[in-house]
Each structure stands twice: as structure tokens, then as C-alpha cells.
Amino acid sequence: MSTYFPKAGEIARKWYVVDASGQTLGPIGLASRPHPEWGRKNPGYTPFLDTGIMWVIINADKVKVTGMKAEQKSYQHYTGIRAAF
């Protein structure tokens, strides 16, 4: 089986705008909302090519974080310095 490569004429440009204000992340929230255009479920999906689908997330700073994630989450930088955001 070979990788599918869409031709230039087959690529249809589509823009989607998602308002993240008041929505939660995680298994029942914004991060896992099923949509046929996202990733592998799109029949024309090729991981390393621009397939013409663009997503714009607005109000990302107003997303709800449940539980203690906002206080307990820490990130490891490639330099080795720990910082909590």
C-alpha cells in the first residue's frame, strides 16, 4: 500500500473557526471533539502535506481547566530548567 498524495487540483481550502471560551479540555471537551476533517479521519489526510484545512482557535485563554491542573502542571524545557506556567 502506498501513501496517498493529493494533486494540486484536489485540494480544497477550508477554514474552521472554533470559539474555546467556556469549554473544557480533555476526553469530553474541546481537545477530543470529533470532527471528520481532523487528522486521520479525513480520507485525504497526509501527515506531511498541507491538505488545505485550516483551524483557528479564538479565546484560547478563556478555556476552562478542571481539577488541580492549573496549579500542579509543570513543564520541562529542553534546557533542563523547570518552570510552572
N, C-alpha and C positions, 0 to 999 in steps of 0.2 A: 504494500500500500504506500502510495506517495503522498507528500504534503500538498494540499490544495493551495494554489497561487491564484488569487483573483486578478483578472485583467483590469486595465485602467477603465474601461467602459462599464465594467460590472460593479464598480464601487459607487455606492450611493451615499452621499454625505447626509448625515442625520445629527442633529443637536438635541440633547435632552437636558432640561434644567430641573434640578431636584432641590427643593427647599428643606433644609435639615433642621430648621428651628423647631424645638419642642419634641423632636423624635429621639428615640434611644438607639444606642448601638447594640450589637450583639446578635444572638440567634433569632430573636423575634423583632429586630428593629431594622434600622436603615442599612446596616452593613450586609445583611443577608436577604434583603428584599429581592424576590425572584423577578427577573425580567429577561425576556427572550434575547435581548440584544447584548447582555452582559457576558463576556468571556466565551467559554467553551460551548455554551448552549446555542450560540449563533452559528448557523451552518457555514457561513463564510469566514469564520474566525481563523486567523493565522497569527500565532503569538508574536512574531517579529515584524509584521507588516501593519501599516496604517490601513485599516479596513473602512475608514470613513465615519465611524461612530464616535462622537464627542460627548462627554458628560461634564456638566457644570454644576457644582455643588455650591449653593448660596447659603448664607447664615450658618456655616460650619461651626462657628464659635458658640452658637446657641444650642448645640446638641446636648441632650441630657446624658449624663454618665451616672449609672446606677451603682448602688452599694458604696464601697470604700475605694473604688478605683482611682478617683481623683486624688486622694491623699496617699495611697500606697503605691501607685505606679511609678516606677523609676526606669530610666533609660540608660543604657550603656553606650557611650560614644566609642568610635573606633580608636580614639586616642587613649582610652582607658580611664577617662575621668567620668565619675558617676555624677549625674545631675537629675534632679527630680523636677518635673515640669508640672 
